[in-house]
Amino acid sequence: MDLESVRRYIEKGGHEDDKKASNIEKMPPRFFERFVMEGLHIDLIEPGRVVCSMKVPPRLLNGSDYLHGGAAAMLVDVVGTSALISAGVFLTGVSVEINVSYLDAAYADEEIEIEAKVLRSGKAIGAASVEFRKKKTGTIIAQGRHTKVSTCF
């Protein structure tokens, strides 16, 4: 194993070329959220429940050409938080736990549905479950849970 190549990969953000890695600092604030959420549509919103859909964009694919686990985790965060807000839990908070179980793959241009439901809504703690499904077949792609603590004390 070439440990120096591992070091270069991590320190250069996956790029060998310093010029590509240095462009990251020029990205606008909160770019990552916009990068992942672009194309996400709300299909249903009701107290404690949010259903979204999106066509998996090529920019969110991993090296095996299916939805990247990090992008799915970000969507658990965003859609889970949206469900908590829809329940009137709190508007601001800090994630204390996010987990995702990856059960199947979603490929480029495949339509997926993401449903978040509030599991608990208290004064200080809120938790939501988030399920990813293939819209065409209903096959579960991933299941996640997001727990937040309020910062409004």
CNS distance restraints for C-alpha pairs under 8 A (distance, minus, plus):
assign (resid   2 and name CA) (resid   6 and name CA) 6.80 0.50 0.50
assign (resid   3 and name CA) (resid   7 and name CA) 6.29 0.50 0.50
assign (resid   4 and name CA) (resid   8 and name CA) 6.17 0.50 0.50
assign (resid   5 and name CA) (resid   9 and name CA) 6.06 0.50 0.50
assign (resid   6 and name CA) (resid  10 and name CA) 6.33 0.50 0.50
assign (resid   7 and name CA) (resid  11 and name CA) 5.99 0.50 0.50
assign (resid   8 and name CA) (resid  12 and name CA) 5.70 0.50 0.50
assign (resid   8 and name CA) (resid  14 and name CA) 7.76 0.50 0.50
assign (resid   8 and name CA) (resid  16 and name CA) 6.99 0.50 0.50
assign (resid   9 and name CA) (resid  13 and name CA) 6.00 0.50 0.50
assign (resid   9 and name CA) (resid  14 and name CA) 4.59 0.50 0.50
assign (resid   9 and name CA) (resid  15 and name CA) 6.39 0.50 0.50
assign (resid   9 and name CA) (resid  16 and name CA) 6.98 0.50 0.50
assign (resid  10 and name CA) (resid  14 and name CA) 6.09 0.50 0.50
assign (resid  12 and name CA) (resid  16 and name CA) 6.23 0.50 0.50
assign (resid  12 and name CA) (resid  17 and name CA) 7.58 0.50 0.50
assign (resid  12 and name CA) (resid  18 and name CA) 6.78 0.50 0.50
assign (resid  12 and name CA) (resid  21 and name CA) 5.63 0.50 0.50
assign (resid  13 and name CA) (resid  21 and name CA) 6.19 0.50 0.50
assign (resid  15 and name CA) (resid  20 and name CA) 6.68 0.50 0.50
assign (resid  15 and name CA) (resid  21 and name CA) 6.24 0.50 0.50
assign (resid  17 and name CA) (resid  21 and name CA) 6.74 0.50 0.50
assign (resid  18 and name CA) (resid  22 and name CA) 6.07 0.50 0.50
assign (resid  19 and name CA) (resid  23 and name CA) 6.61 0.50 0.50
assign (resid  20 and name CA) (resid  24 and name CA) 7.59 0.50 0.50
assign (resid  22 and name CA) (resid  26 and name CA) 7.84 0.50 0.50
assign (resid  23 and name CA) (resid  27 and name CA) 7.16 0.50 0.50
assign (resid  27 and name CA) (resid  31 and name CA) 6.43 0.50 0.50
assign (resid  30 and name CA) (resid  34 and name CA) 6.83 0.50 0.50
assign (resid  31 and name CA) (resid  35 and name CA) 5.96 0.50 0.50
assign (resid  32 and name CA) (resid  36 and name CA) 6.29 0.50 0.50
assign (resid  33 and name CA) (resid  37 and name CA) 5.90 0.50 0.50
assign (resid  33 and name CA) (resid  74 and name CA) 7.75 0.50 0.50
assign (resid  34 and name CA) (resid  38 and name CA) 5.63 0.50 0.50
assign (resid  36 and name CA) (resid  60 and name CA) 6.98 0.50 0.50
assign (resid  36 and name CA) (resid  71 and name CA) 6.19 0.50 0.50
assign (resid  36 and name CA) (resid  74 and name CA) 7.37 0.50 0.50
assign (resid  36 and name CA) (resid  75 and name CA) 7.51 0.50 0.50
assign (resid  37 and name CA) (resid  75 and name CA) 7.46 0.50 0.50
assign (resid  39 and name CA) (resid  54 and name CA) 5.86 0.50 0.50
assign (resid  39 and name CA) (resid  55 and name CA) 7.14 0.50 0.50
assign (resid  40 and name CA) (resid  52 and name CA) 6.60 0.50 0.50
assign (resid  40 and name CA) (resid  53 and name CA) 5.89 0.50 0.50
assign (resid  40 and name CA) (resid  54 and name CA) 4.88 0.50 0.50
assign (resid  40 and name CA) (resid  55 and name CA) 7.91 0.50 0.50
assign (resid  41 and name CA) (resid  52 and name CA) 5.33 0.50 0.50
assign (resid  41 and name CA) (resid  53 and name CA) 5.34 0.50 0.50
assign (resid  41 and name CA) (resid  54 and name CA) 6.20 0.50 0.50
assign (resid  42 and name CA) (resid  50 and name CA) 7.29 0.50 0.50
assign (resid  42 and name CA) (resid  51 and name CA) 6.05 0.50 0.50
assign (resid  42 and name CA) (resid  52 and name CA) 4.31 0.50 0.50
assign (resid  42 and name CA) (resid  53 and name CA) 6.56 0.50 0.50
assign (resid  43 and name CA) (resid  50 and name CA) 7.81 0.50 0.50
assign (resid  43 and name CA) (resid  51 and name CA) 5.51 0.50 0.50
assign (resid  43 and name CA) (resid  52 and name CA) 5.18 0.50 0.50
assign (resid  43 and name CA) (resid  53 and name CA) 6.73 0.50 0.50
assign (resid  44 and name CA) (resid  49 and name CA) 7.88 0.50 0.50
assign (resid  44 and name CA) (resid  50 and name CA) 5.73 0.50 0.50
assign (resid  44 and name CA) (resid  51 and name CA) 5.00 0.50 0.50
assign (resid  44 and name CA) (resid  52 and name CA) 6.93 0.50 0.50
assign (resid  45 and name CA) (resid  49 and name CA) 5.95 0.50 0.50
assign (resid  45 and name CA) (resid  50 and name CA) 4.56 0.50 0.50
assign (resid  45 and name CA) (resid  51 and name CA) 6.42 0.50 0.50
assign (resid  45 and name CA) (resid  86 and name CA) 7.43 0.50 0.50
assign (resid  46 and name CA) (resid  50 and name CA) 6.46 0.50 0.50
assign (resid  46 and name CA) (resid  86 and name CA) 6.60 0.50 0.50
assign (resid  46 and name CA) (resid  87 and name CA) 7.93 0.50 0.50
assign (resid  47 and name CA) (resid  83 and name CA) 7.43 0.50 0.50
assign (resid  47 and name CA) (resid  86 and name CA) 4.94 0.50 0.50
assign (resid  47 and name CA) (resid  87 and name CA) 4.55 0.50 0.50
assign (resid  47 and name CA) (resid  88 and name CA) 7.66 0.50 0.50
assign (resid  48 and name CA) (resid  83 and name CA) 5.10 0.50 0.50
assign (resid  48 and name CA) (resid  84 and name CA) 6.13 0.50 0.50
assign (resid  48 and name CA) (resid  85 and name CA) 7.75 0.50 0.50
assign (resid  48 and name CA) (resid  86 and name CA) 5.44 0.50 0.50
assign (resid  48 and name CA) (resid  87 and name CA) 4.29 0.50 0.50
assign (resid  48 and name CA) (resid 117 and name CA) 5.69 0.50 0.50
assign (resid  48 and name CA) (resid 118 and name CA) 5.05 0.50 0.50
assign (resid  49 and name CA) (resid  83 and name CA) 5.10 0.50 0.50
assign (resid  49 and name CA) (resid  86 and name CA) 7.02 0.50 0.50
assign (resid  49 and name CA) (resid  87 and name CA) 7.64 0.50 0.50
assign (resid  49 and name CA) (resid 115 and name CA) 7.33 0.50 0.50
assign (resid  49 and name CA) (resid 116 and name CA) 5.64 0.50 0.50
assign (resid  49 and name CA) (resid 117 and name CA) 4.58 0.50 0.50
assign (resid  49 and name CA) (resid 118 and name CA) 6.50 0.50 0.50
assign (resid  50 and name CA) (resid  79 and name CA) 7.13 0.50 0.50
assign (resid  50 and name CA) (resid  82 and name CA) 6.91 0.50 0.50
assign (resid  50 and name CA) (resid  83 and name CA) 5.36 0.50 0.50
assign (resid  50 and name CA) (resid  86 and name CA) 7.76 0.50 0.50
assign (resid  50 and name CA) (resid 115 and name CA) 5.79 0.50 0.50
assign (resid  50 and name CA) (resid 116 and name CA) 5.30 0.50 0.50
assign (resid  50 and name CA) (resid 117 and name CA) 6.75 0.50 0.50
assign (resid  51 and name CA) (resid 113 and name CA) 6.99 0.50 0.50
assign (resid  51 and name CA) (resid 114 and name CA) 5.69 0.50 0.50
assign (resid  51 and name CA) (resid 115 and name CA) 4.34 0.50 0.50
assign (resid  51 and name CA) (resid 116 and name CA) 6.41 0.50 0.50
assign (resid  52 and name CA) (resid  79 and name CA) 7.88 0.50 0.50
assign (resid  52 and name CA) (resid 113 and name CA) 5.68 0.50 0.50
assign (resid  52 and name CA) (resid 114 and name CA) 5.07 0.50 0.50
assign (resid  52 and name CA) (resid 115 and name CA) 6.31 0.50 0.50
assign (resid  53 and name CA) (resid 111 and name CA) 6.99 0.50 0.50
assign (resid  53 and name CA) (resid 112 and name CA) 5.54 0.50 0.50
assign (resid  53 and name CA) (resid 113 and name CA) 4.30 0.50 0.50
assign (resid  53 and name CA) (resid 114 and name CA) 5.94 0.50 0.50
assign (resid  54 and name CA) (resid 111 and name CA) 5.67 0.50 0.50
assign (resid  54 and name CA) (resid 112 and name CA) 5.59 0.50 0.50
assign (resid  54 and name CA) (resid 113 and name CA) 6.69 0.50 0.50
assign (resid  55 and name CA) (resid 108 and name CA) 7.50 0.50 0.50
assign (resid  55 and name CA) (resid 109 and name CA) 5.05 0.50 0.50
assign (resid  55 and name CA) (resid 110 and name CA) 5.34 0.50 0.50
assign (resid  55 and name CA) (resid 111 and name CA) 4.27 0.50 0.50
assign (resid  55 and name CA) (resid 112 and name CA) 6.22 0.50 0.50
assign (resid  56 and name CA) (resid  60 and name CA) 7.01 0.50 0.50
assign (resid  56 and name CA) (resid  67 and name CA) 6.98 0.50 0.50
assign (resid  56 and name CA) (resid 106 and name CA) 7.20 0.50 0.50
assign (resid  56 and name CA) (resid 107 and name CA) 6.53 0.50 0.50
assign (resid  56 and name CA) (resid 108 and name CA) 5.06 0.50 0.50
assign (resid  56 and name CA) (resid 109 and name CA) 4.89 0.50 0.50
assign (resid  56 and name CA) (resid 110 and name CA) 5.48 0.50 0.50
assign (resid  56 and name CA) (resid 111 and name CA) 6.35 0.50 0.50
assign (resid  56 and name CA) (resid 112 and name CA) 7.13 0.50 0.50
assign (resid  57 and name CA) (resid  61 and name CA) 7.38 0.50 0.50
assign (resid  57 and name CA) (resid 108 and name CA) 5.56 0.50 0.50
assign (resid  57 and name CA) (resid 109 and name CA) 5.88 0.50 0.50
assign (resid  58 and name CA) (resid 108 and name CA) 5.28 0.50 0.50
assign (resid  58 and name CA) (resid 109 and name CA) 7.39 0.50 0.50
assign (resid  60 and name CA) (resid  66 and name CA) 7.87 0.50 0.50
assign (resid  60 and name CA) (resid  67 and name CA) 5.76 0.50 0.50
assign (resid  60 and name CA) (resid  68 and name CA) 5.84 0.50 0.50
assign (resid  60 and name CA) (resid  71 and name CA) 6.40 0.50 0.50
assign (resid  61 and name CA) (resid  65 and name CA) 5.11 0.50 0.50
assign (resid  61 and name CA) (resid  66 and name CA) 4.84 0.50 0.50
assign (resid  61 and name CA) (resid  67 and name CA) 4.58 0.50 0.50
assign (resid  61 and name CA) (resid  68 and name CA) 5.04 0.50 0.50
assign (resid  61 and name CA) (resid 107 and name CA) 7.51 0.50 0.50
assign (resid  61 and name CA) (resid 108 and name CA) 7.14 0.50 0.50
assign (resid  62 and name CA) (resid  66 and name CA) 5.71 0.50 0.50
assign (resid  62 and name CA) (resid  67 and name CA) 6.13 0.50 0.50
assign (resid  62 and name CA) (resid  68 and name CA) 4.61 0.50 0.50
assign (resid  62 and name CA) (resid  69 and name CA) 7.81 0.50 0.50
assign (resid  65 and name CA) (resid 107 and name CA) 6.49 0.50 0.50
assign (resid  65 and name CA) (resid 108 and name CA) 7.30 0.50 0.50
assign (resid  66 and name CA) (resid 105 and name CA) 5.88 0.50 0.50
assign (resid  66 and name CA) (resid 106 and name CA) 5.36 0.50 0.50
assign (resid  66 and name CA) (resid 107 and name CA) 4.44 0.50 0.50
assign (resid  66 and name CA) (resid 108 and name CA) 6.59 0.50 0.50
assign (resid  67 and name CA) (resid  71 and name CA) 7.08 0.50 0.50
assign (resid  67 and name CA) (resid  72 and name CA) 7.12 0.50 0.50
assign (resid  67 and name CA) (resid 105 and name CA) 6.64 0.50 0.50
assign (resid  67 and name CA) (resid 106 and name CA) 5.44 0.50 0.50
assign (resid  67 and name CA) (resid 107 and name CA) 6.14 0.50 0.50
assign (resid  67 and name CA) (resid 108 and name CA) 7.57 0.50 0.50
assign (resid  68 and name CA) (resid  72 and name CA) 6.44 0.50 0.50
assign (resid  69 and name CA) (resid  73 and name CA) 6.15 0.50 0.50
assign (resid  69 and name CA) (resid 102 and name CA) 7.62 0.50 0.50
assign (resid  70 and name CA) (resid  74 and name CA) 6.22 0.50 0.50
assign (resid  71 and name CA) (resid  75 and name CA) 6.28 0.50 0.50
assign (resid  72 and name CA) (resid  76 and name CA) 6.26 0.50 0.50
assign (resid  72 and name CA) (resid 100 and name CA) 7.96 0.50 0.50
assign (resid  73 and name CA) (resid  77 and name CA) 6.37 0.50 0.50
assign (resid  73 and name CA) (resid  98 and name CA) 7.49 0.50 0.50
assign (resid  73 and name CA) (resid  99 and name CA) 7.46 0.50 0.50
assign (resid  73 and name CA) (resid 100 and name CA) 6.48 0.50 0.50
assign (resid  73 and name CA) (resid 144 and name CA) 7.79 0.50 0.50
assign (resid  74 and name CA) (resid  78 and name CA) 6.28 0.50 0.50
assign (resid  75 and name CA) (resid  79 and name CA) 5.71 0.50 0.50
assign (resid  75 and name CA) (resid  80 and name CA) 7.74 0.50 0.50
assign (resid  76 and name CA) (resid  80 and name CA) 5.43 0.50 0.50
assign (resid  76 and name CA) (resid  98 and name CA) 7.56 0.50 0.50
assign (resid  76 and name CA) (resid 100 and name CA) 7.82 0.50 0.50
assign (resid  76 and name CA) (resid 130 and name CA) 5.99 0.50 0.50
assign (resid  76 and name CA) (resid 144 and name CA) 6.25 0.50 0.50
assign (resid  76 and name CA) (resid 145 and name CA) 7.11 0.50 0.50
assign (resid  76 and name CA) (resid 146 and name CA) 6.73 0.50 0.50
assign (resid  77 and name CA) (resid  81 and name CA) 5.97 0.50 0.50
assign (resid  77 and name CA) (resid  98 and name CA) 7.16 0.50 0.50
assign (resid  77 and name CA) (resid 146 and name CA) 6.35 0.50 0.50
assign (resid  78 and name CA) (resid  82 and name CA) 6.22 0.50 0.50
assign (resid  79 and name CA) (resid  83 and name CA) 6.36 0.50 0.50
assign (resid  79 and name CA) (resid 114 and name CA) 7.68 0.50 0.50
assign (resid  79 and name CA) (resid 115 and name CA) 7.68 0.50 0.50
assign (resid  79 and name CA) (resid 116 and name CA) 6.21 0.50 0.50
assign (resid  79 and name CA) (resid 130 and name CA) 7.45 0.50 0.50
assign (resid  80 and name CA) (resid  84 and name CA) 6.47 0.50 0.50
assign (resid  80 and name CA) (resid 116 and name CA) 5.42 0.50 0.50
assign (resid  80 and name CA) (resid 117 and name CA) 7.34 0.50 0.50
assign (resid  80 and name CA) (resid 118 and name CA) 7.77 0.50 0.50
assign (resid  80 and name CA) (resid 127 and name CA) 7.90 0.50 0.50
assign (resid  80 and name CA) (resid 128 and name CA) 5.46 0.50 0.50
assign (resid  80 and name CA) (resid 129 and name CA) 6.81 0.50 0.50
assign (resid  80 and name CA) (resid 130 and name CA) 6.21 0.50 0.50
assign (resid  80 and name CA) (resid 145 and name CA) 7.64 0.50 0.50
assign (resid  80 and name CA) (resid 146 and name CA) 6.06 0.50 0.50
assign (resid  81 and name CA) (resid  85 and name CA) 6.19 0.50 0.50
assign (resid  81 and name CA) (resid 128 and name CA) 7.67 0.50 0.50
assign (resid  81 and name CA) (resid 146 and name CA) 7.72 0.50 0.50
assign (resid  82 and name CA) (resid  86 and name CA) 6.09 0.50 0.50
assign (resid  83 and name CA) (resid  87 and name CA) 6.37 0.50 0.50
assign (resid  83 and name CA) (resid 116 and name CA) 5.90 0.50 0.50
assign (resid  83 and name CA) (resid 117 and name CA) 6.07 0.50 0.50
assign (resid  83 and name CA) (resid 118 and name CA) 6.12 0.50 0.50
assign (resid  83 and name CA) (resid 128 and name CA) 7.05 0.50 0.50
assign (resid  84 and name CA) (resid  88 and name CA) 6.58 0.50 0.50
assign (resid  84 and name CA) (resid  89 and name CA) 5.58 0.50 0.50
assign (resid  84 and name CA) (resid  90 and name CA) 7.16 0.50 0.50
assign (resid  84 and name CA) (resid 118 and name CA) 6.07 0.50 0.50
assign (resid  84 and name CA) (resid 121 and name CA) 7.29 0.50 0.50
assign (resid  84 and name CA) (resid 126 and name CA) 6.66 0.50 0.50
assign (resid  84 and name CA) (resid 127 and name CA) 7.35 0.50 0.50
assign (resid  84 and name CA) (resid 128 and name CA) 6.91 0.50 0.50
assign (resid  85 and name CA) (resid  89 and name CA) 5.69 0.50 0.50
assign (resid  85 and name CA) (resid  90 and name CA) 5.90 0.50 0.50
assign (resid  85 and name CA) (resid  91 and name CA) 5.84 0.50 0.50
assign (resid  87 and name CA) (resid 118 and name CA) 7.46 0.50 0.50
assign (resid  87 and name CA) (resid 121 and name CA) 7.54 0.50 0.50
assign (resid  89 and name CA) (resid 121 and name CA) 5.70 0.50 0.50
assign (resid  89 and name CA) (resid 122 and name CA) 6.72 0.50 0.50
assign (resid  89 and name CA) (resid 123 and name CA) 7.04 0.50 0.50
assign (resid  89 and name CA) (resid 126 and name CA) 6.77 0.50 0.50
assign (resid  90 and name CA) (resid 150 and name CA) 6.50 0.50 0.50
assign (resid  90 and name CA) (resid 152 and name CA) 7.87 0.50 0.50
assign (resid  92 and name CA) (resid 150 and name CA) 6.16 0.50 0.50
assign (resid  92 and name CA) (resid 151 and name CA) 6.11 0.50 0.50
assign (resid  92 and name CA) (resid 152 and name CA) 7.13 0.50 0.50
assign (resid  93 and name CA) (resid 148 and name CA) 5.94 0.50 0.50
assign (resid  93 and name CA) (resid 149 and name CA) 5.32 0.50 0.50
assign (resid  93 and name CA) (resid 150 and name CA) 4.20 0.50 0.50
assign (resid  93 and name CA) (resid 151 and name CA) 4.90 0.50 0.50
assign (resid  93 and name CA) (resid 152 and name CA) 7.58 0.50 0.50
assign (resid  94 and name CA) (resid 148 and name CA) 5.33 0.50 0.50
assign (resid  94 and name CA) (resid 149 and name CA) 5.41 0.50 0.50
assign (resid  94 and name CA) (resid 150 and name CA) 6.49 0.50 0.50
assign (resid  94 and name CA) (resid 151 and name CA) 6.79 0.50 0.50
assign (resid  95 and name CA) (resid 146 and name CA) 7.22 0.50 0.50
assign (resid  95 and name CA) (resid 147 and name CA) 5.90 0.50 0.50
assign (resid  95 and name CA) (resid 148 and name CA) 4.29 0.50 0.50
assign (resid  95 and name CA) (resid 149 and name CA) 6.47 0.50 0.50
assign (resid  96 and name CA) (resid 146 and name CA) 7.96 0.50 0.50
assign (resid  96 and name CA) (resid 147 and name CA) 5.72 0.50 0.50
assign (resid  96 and name CA) (resid 148 and name CA) 5.39 0.50 0.50
assign (resid  96 and name CA) (resid 149 and name CA) 6.69 0.50 0.50
assign (resid  97 and name CA) (resid 145 and name CA) 7.74 0.50 0.50
assign (resid  97 and name CA) (resid 146 and name CA) 5.82 0.50 0.50
assign (resid  97 and name CA) (resid 147 and name CA) 5.12 0.50 0.50
assign (resid  97 and name CA) (resid 148 and name CA) 7.02 0.50 0.50
assign (resid  98 and name CA) (resid 144 and name CA) 7.13 0.50 0.50
assign (resid  98 and name CA) (resid 145 and name CA) 5.66 0.50 0.50
assign (resid  98 and name CA) (resid 146 and name CA) 4.56 0.50 0.50
assign (resid  98 and name CA) (resid 147 and name CA) 6.44 0.50 0.50
assign (resid  99 and name CA) (resid 144 and name CA) 5.32 0.50 0.50
assign (resid  99 and name CA) (resid 145 and name CA) 5.45 0.50 0.50
assign (resid  99 and name CA) (resid 146 and name CA) 6.79 0.50 0.50
assign (resid 100 and name CA) (resid 142 and name CA) 6.68 0.50 0.50
assign (resid 100 and name CA) (resid 143 and name CA) 5.61 0.50 0.50
assign (resid 100 and name CA) (resid 144 and name CA) 4.11 0.50 0.50
assign (resid 100 and name CA) (resid 145 and name CA) 6.68 0.50 0.50
assign (resid 101 and name CA) (resid 142 and name CA) 5.48 0.50 0.50
assign (resid 101 and name CA) (resid 143 and name CA) 5.26 0.50 0.50
assign (resid 101 and name CA) (resid 144 and name CA) 6.17 0.50 0.50
assign (resid 102 and name CA) (resid 141 and name CA) 6.31 0.50 0.50
assign (resid 102 and name CA) (resid 142 and name CA) 4.48 0.50 0.50
assign (resid 102 and name CA) (resid 143 and name CA) 6.77 0.50 0.50
assign (resid 103 and name CA) (resid 140 and name CA) 6.80 0.50 0.50
assign (resid 103 and name CA) (resid 141 and name CA) 5.08 0.50 0.50
assign (resid 103 and name CA) (resid 142 and name CA) 5.20 0.50 0.50
assign (resid 103 and name CA) (resid 143 and name CA) 7.76 0.50 0.50
assign (resid 104 and name CA) (resid 140 and name CA) 6.87 0.50 0.50
assign (resid 104 and name CA) (resid 141 and name CA) 4.40 0.50 0.50
assign (resid 104 and name CA) (resid 142 and name CA) 6.74 0.50 0.50
assign (resid 105 and name CA) (resid 141 and name CA) 5.95 0.50 0.50
assign (resid 106 and name CA) (resid 110 and name CA) 6.33 0.50 0.50
assign (resid 106 and name CA) (resid 112 and name CA) 7.56 0.50 0.50
assign (resid 106 and name CA) (resid 134 and name CA) 7.25 0.50 0.50
assign (resid 106 and name CA) (resid 141 and name CA) 6.95 0.50 0.50
assign (resid 110 and name CA) (resid 134 and name CA) 7.56 0.50 0.50
assign (resid 111 and name CA) (resid 134 and name CA) 6.34 0.50 0.50
assign (resid 111 and name CA) (resid 135 and name CA) 5.59 0.50 0.50
assign (resid 111 and name CA) (resid 136 and name CA) 7.23 0.50 0.50
assign (resid 112 and name CA) (resid 132 and name CA) 6.81 0.50 0.50
assign (resid 112 and name CA) (resid 133 and name CA) 5.60 0.50 0.50
assign (resid 112 and name CA) (resid 134 and name CA) 4.58 0.50 0.50
assign (resid 112 and name CA) (resid 135 and name CA) 4.86 0.50 0.50
assign (resid 112 and name CA) (resid 136 and name CA) 7.96 0.50 0.50
assign (resid 113 and name CA) (resid 132 and name CA) 5.71 0.50 0.50
assign (resid 113 and name CA) (resid 133 and name CA) 5.17 0.50 0.50
assign (resid 113 and name CA) (resid 134 and name CA) 6.26 0.50 0.50
assign (resid 113 and name CA) (resid 135 and name CA) 5.55 0.50 0.50
assign (resid 114 and name CA) (resid 130 and name CA) 6.79 0.50 0.50
assign (resid 114 and name CA) (resid 131 and name CA) 5.61 0.50 0.50
assign (resid 114 and name CA) (resid 132 and name CA) 4.54 0.50 0.50
assign (resid 114 and name CA) (resid 133 and name CA) 6.45 0.50 0.50
assign (resid 115 and name CA) (resid 130 and name CA) 5.51 0.50 0.50
assign (resid 115 and name CA) (resid 131 and name CA) 5.25 0.50 0.50
assign (resid 115 and name CA) (resid 132 and name CA) 6.60 0.50 0.50
assign (resid 116 and name CA) (resid 128 and name CA) 6.32 0.50 0.50
assign (resid 116 and name CA) (resid 129 and name CA) 5.49 0.50 0.50
assign (resid 116 and name CA) (resid 130 and name CA) 4.23 0.50 0.50
assign (resid 116 and name CA) (resid 131 and name CA) 6.47 0.50 0.50
assign (resid 117 and name CA) (resid 128 and name CA) 5.34 0.50 0.50
assign (resid 117 and name CA) (resid 129 and name CA) 5.38 0.50 0.50
assign (resid 117 and name CA) (resid 130 and name CA) 6.57 0.50 0.50
assign (resid 118 and name CA) (resid 126 and name CA) 7.55 0.50 0.50
assign (resid 118 and name CA) (resid 127 and name CA) 5.92 0.50 0.50
assign (resid 118 and name CA) (resid 128 and name CA) 4.18 0.50 0.50
assign (resid 118 and name CA) (resid 129 and name CA) 6.44 0.50 0.50
assign (resid 119 and name CA) (resid 126 and name CA) 7.55 0.50 0.50
assign (resid 119 and name CA) (resid 127 and name CA) 5.31 0.50 0.50
assign (resid 119 and name CA) (resid 128 and name CA) 5.00 0.50 0.50
assign (resid 119 and name CA) (resid 129 and name CA) 6.55 0.50 0.50
assign (resid 120 and name CA) (resid 125 and name CA) 7.48 0.50 0.50
assign (resid 120 and name CA) (resid 126 and name CA) 5.27 0.50 0.50
assign (resid 120 and name CA) (resid 127 and name CA) 5.06 0.50 0.50
assign (resid 120 and name CA) (resid 128 and name CA) 6.96 0.50 0.50
assign (resid 121 and name CA) (resid 125 and name CA) 6.42 0.50 0.50
assign (resid 121 and name CA) (resid 126 and name CA) 4.54 0.50 0.50
assign (resid 121 and name CA) (resid 127 and name CA) 6.63 0.50 0.50
assign (resid 122 and name CA) (resid 126 and name CA) 5.88 0.50 0.50
assign (resid 123 and name CA) (resid 150 and name CA) 7.53 0.50 0.50
assign (resid 124 and name CA) (resid 149 and name CA) 5.43 0.50 0.50
assign (resid 124 and name CA) (resid 150 and name CA) 5.00 0.50 0.50
assign (resid 125 and name CA) (resid 147 and name CA) 7.12 0.50 0.50
assign (resid 125 and name CA) (resid 148 and name CA) 5.77 0.50 0.50
assign (resid 125 and name CA) (resid 149 and name CA) 4.55 0.50 0.50
assign (resid 125 and name CA) (resid 150 and name CA) 6.30 0.50 0.50
assign (resid 126 and name CA) (resid 147 and name CA) 5.71 0.50 0.50
assign (resid 126 and name CA) (resid 148 and name CA) 5.32 0.50 0.50
assign (resid 126 and name CA) (resid 149 and name CA) 6.41 0.50 0.50
assign (resid 126 and name CA) (resid 150 and name CA) 7.92 0.50 0.50
assign (resid 127 and name CA) (resid 145 and name CA) 7.14 0.50 0.50
assign (resid 127 and name CA) (resid 146 and name CA) 5.55 0.50 0.50
assign (resid 127 and name CA) (resid 147 and name CA) 4.23 0.50 0.50
assign (resid 127 and name CA) (resid 148 and name CA) 6.30 0.50 0.50
assign (resid 128 and name CA) (resid 145 and name CA) 5.68 0.50 0.50
assign (resid 128 and name CA) (resid 146 and name CA) 5.29 0.50 0.50
assign (resid 128 and name CA) (resid 147 and name CA) 6.54 0.50 0.50
assign (resid 129 and name CA) (resid 143 and name CA) 7.42 0.50 0.50
assign (resid 129 and name CA) (resid 144 and name CA) 5.77 0.50 0.50
assign (resid 129 and name CA) (resid 145 and name CA) 4.43 0.50 0.50
assign (resid 129 and name CA) (resid 146 and name CA) 6.46 0.50 0.50
assign (resid 130 and name CA) (resid 143 and name CA) 5.76 0.50 0.50
assign (resid 130 and name CA) (resid 144 and name CA) 4.90 0.50 0.50
assign (resid 130 and name CA) (resid 145 and name CA) 5.86 0.50 0.50
assign (resid 130 and name CA) (resid 146 and name CA) 7.71 0.50 0.50
assign (resid 131 and name CA) (resid 140 and name CA) 7.17 0.50 0.50
assign (resid 131 and name CA) (resid 141 and name CA) 7.72 0.50 0.50
assign (resid 131 and name CA) (resid 142 and name CA) 5.94 0.50 0.50
assign (resid 131 and name CA) (resid 143 and name CA) 4.51 0.50 0.50
assign (resid 131 and name CA) (resid 144 and name CA) 6.26 0.50 0.50
assign (resid 132 and name CA) (resid 140 and name CA) 5.84 0.50 0.50
assign (resid 132 and name CA) (resid 141 and name CA) 5.26 0.50 0.50
assign (resid 132 and name CA) (resid 142 and name CA) 5.05 0.50 0.50
assign (resid 132 and name CA) (resid 143 and name CA) 6.23 0.50 0.50
assign (resid 133 and name CA) (resid 137 and name CA) 7.97 0.50 0.50
assign (resid 133 and name CA) (resid 138 and name CA) 5.34 0.50 0.50
assign (resid 133 and name CA) (resid 139 and name CA) 5.33 0.50 0.50
assign (resid 133 and name CA) (resid 140 and name CA) 4.37 0.50 0.50
assign (resid 133 and name CA) (resid 141 and name CA) 5.24 0.50 0.50
assign (resid 133 and name CA) (resid 142 and name CA) 7.22 0.50 0.50
assign (resid 134 and name CA) (resid 138 and name CA) 5.06 0.50 0.50
assign (resid 134 and name CA) (resid 139 and name CA) 5.28 0.50 0.50
assign (resid 134 and name CA) (resid 140 and name CA) 6.54 0.50 0.50
assign (resid 134 and name CA) (resid 141 and name CA) 6.75 0.50 0.50
assign (resid 135 and name CA) (resid 139 and name CA) 7.81 0.50 0.50
